[in-house]
Amino acid sequence: MVFYEAGLLKIATFNINNINKRLHNLTAWLAKAQPDVVCLQELKAEQRAFPESSLRDLGYHGVWLGERSWNGVAILARDRDPVLTRSSLPGNPKDSQARYIEAAVDGVLFASLYLPNGNPQPGPKFDYKLAWFEHLIEHGAGLMKAGVPIVLAGDYNVVPTAQDIYPTRSLDRNALIQPLSRQAYARLLAQGWTDALRKLQPEGPLWTFWDYEHNRWLLDKGMRLDHFLLSPTLSNQLVSGGVDRWVRGEENASDHAPAWIELDG
């Protein structure tokens, strides 16, 4: 039995962009939003620097994979201990970047992922992005075959379609919107995953990211980079979701806002 059979399960993903620098932003949002499970990205903190005690004071227990100055992913659960199942994406054992972590929480498998940005492209960083995506697609196929309830959440660093970014030609060469990036995301979806936020709102802006430069927050020139992919059984339980845009407007904010969904068991 999974714990949310008694009610709704609220799941969030949040690229915090330095967890210790923005710990107050994170804890203030957690206290207000009270998600049950949270996937975090861009911790930018080595393993021993993760603020475990501060999060436990709010009732959140976690598993995390840190990396000094860059990357870093975590999974938090409210009043429960996530059970770590994987701390790297299979396929490239030499890849030491902290970009993928999996944990089980009461019968549901969660992954928090931070896909490579890929800029500038073309070049080695874009090649790394596409190779990482291939490993994710391969791993996703294996997870889908397992038939268990799964949530793949995080910062995919992909703008899936033209409606997922403000109208502009200035980013035509950006790795986030390249055809190969979008095709990789579409191939992952084609395995049977549901893009939860787009299922709830098929059309229109769903920004989760606003660059710090060029007043893009104030002008609401955003894009959708943060996604929830749900396995078929969970897709049928999806009832609501959205983006906590107010978090992006706070002092010292991350350039991302938390996105969230609710499942009804």
N, C-alpha and C positions, 0 to 999 in steps of 0.2 A: 504493500500500500504506500502510495506517495502522499506526502504531508498535505499537498494542496487539494486533495479530494474533498476536504472539508470547506474549501473556499477557493478564492482566486490566488494564483501564483503570479507575483509581479517580478519580472526579470528586467534588468537594466544593463546597458553597456555604456561605458564612459571612458573616453581617452582623456585622462586627467592631466597629461602633459607636465609631469613632475609632481609626484604624489606628496613629497615633503614640502615643496614650495607652495603647494595648493591644498595642504591638509585641511585648513579651515574651510575652504570652498567645498571640499569633499564631504567633510563631516556635517556641515550645515545642510547640504543637499540630502544626505542620508537621513538626517533627523526629520526633515520635512517630507521627503518622498517615501521613505520606508520601504524600499524594494526588498524582496525576499532573497534574491540572488543577484549579484552584481559582477559583471565582467569588466575589468579595468585594463587599460593599455597605456603605454608610454609612462611607466612608473619612473624611469630615469633615476633609479636607486639600486645600489647593489643589494644582494640578498639580505644581509644583516641590517641594512638601513630601513627596511620596510617598517612602517609605523603600526606594528601589530597591536600594541597595548592601547593606543588611541582608538582603534577600530573596535577592539573588544569592549571598550567602555560603552560603545553604542550597541553592543550585542552582536557584532559581526565577527565571525571566525573566517579565516582565509587560508588559501594556499597561493603561493606566488613564486615567480621566477624573475629574479632581479638581474640587472646588468648596470654597471656603473656608467652614468651619464647618458645612456641611450636605452631605447626599447623598454622591455619589462612588461609582464602581464600577470594578472591575478584574478582569482575567483573568490568572492566573498559570499557567505550565506548567513542569514540572520538567525541566531539562536541554534545553529547547527554547524557541524564540522564537515566541510567538503572533504571527500575522499579522493586524494590525488590518484589519477589513473595514467597520466602521461605528461611529461614536462618538455617535450620537444616534438616537432613534426617529423614523422618518419620519412626516410628517403635520402637524407643527406646527413650522415652522422658527423661530418666535419663542420657543419654549420653550428656555431656557438652563439648566435644571436638569440636573445630571449624574446621570442615572438609567438610562442604557442604553449598553452597549458590546458589540460583537461581534468575535470573532476566530476564525481558523481555526488548528487545531493538528493537523497531519498527517492531513488529510482529513476532519476533523470540525469543524463550525461550532458555536461556543459563544456564548451570549449571557449576560451578567450583567446582571440588571435589579433595580431598586429601585422598585417601584410606589408611588405616593403613598399616604400613610396615610389621608387624607381626613377626619380629625377637626378640628373638630367638624362634625357633620352634623345637619340639612341646612345648606348654605352653600357658599361659593365653593371651599373646600378639597375638599369632597366632589364638587362639580361637576368640578373639575380631575382628581380621581381617576378618575371615570367617563370623562371625555374621553380621558385617557391610556390607559385600558384599551381604549377603542375603537380608538385608533391601534395598540395592541399586537395586538388581534384582527385588524385589517386587515393588519398586517405579518406576523403569524403565518400568515395564509392564503397570502401570497405565498411565504413560506419553505417551507410545506408543498408548494406546487405545484412548487417547484424540485427536490424529490425528493432532496435531499442529506441526509446524516446530521446531525441538529441536536439540541442540548441547550439548552433555555431554562431557566436556573437562576437562583434568586435569592429575594429577599424580596418576595413578591407582596402582602403586607399584606392578605391575604384568608384567612379561616378558611372553607374550602370547605363543610363540613357541620357539623352539631351534634356529631358525634363528634370533631371536630378542636379542641375547646375543653373545658375543665373545666366541670362543671355549675354554671351561674350565671345569674341574671337581671340582675345588676348592669351588664352590658355590652350590654343589649338595644338601646341607641341608638348603640353604637359602630359606626363606619364599616366595621370589619373584618368584621362579620357581617351587614351589611344585605343584604336580598334582592337588591338591584341589584348589589352587589359579588359575591355568590355566583353570580348569573345570568351576569354577565360572564365569570367564571372558567369556568363550565360551557360557555358558548358557545365559548370558546377551546379547551377540551378537545374539543368536538364536531367540530373540524376534523380530528381524527385523532391528537392528541397523547395520550401516556400519562403519567399522574401516577405517576411511578416508585415513590415510597415507598408509595403506596396499592396499587399492583399487588403489591408484595412483602408488605404487611401490610394486607389489606382491611378489618380491623376493629380497633378499640381505639385508645388514645392513641398519638400520635406527636409529642409536643410538641417544638417547636424554639425556643420563646420563653417566657420567664417574666418578667413585669414586675418591676421593682425594688421596687415598692410593695407594701405589705400582706403581706410575707413570702411572696409567691407562689412563689418558688423553694423555700423550706423546706417549704412545704405542697404542693408539686408541683401547683400550679394554673397549668397552662401552656396553650399553644395551638400549632397548626401553621400557621406563616406562610411557611415556606421550602420551596419546591417545585422538583422537576426535572420538566420536561415533555420527553418524548422523541419524536422522529419515529419512524415505524413500523419502519424498519430497525433502529434502536437499541433499540427496545422489545423486539425479539426477542432481543437480546443481553444483556438485564438479568439478572444472576444474584444480586446481593445489595445490601444497603444498610442504613442505620441513622442514628442520631443520636449524636454523641459528647457525651453528657450531662455527662460529667465536666468538660468545659471550662467549662460554666456554673457549676460549683461552685468554680472557682479564684478566688484573690484578684484583684480588679480586673477581673472578668469582664465581657464583653458580656452584654446581656440575652438574646442569642440563643446557641444552641449550633450548632456545625457539623453539617450533614447531609451524607451521602455515599452514593454508589452505586458499584457495580462492573459494568462491561460486559465480556463475553467475546467477543473478536473472532473 
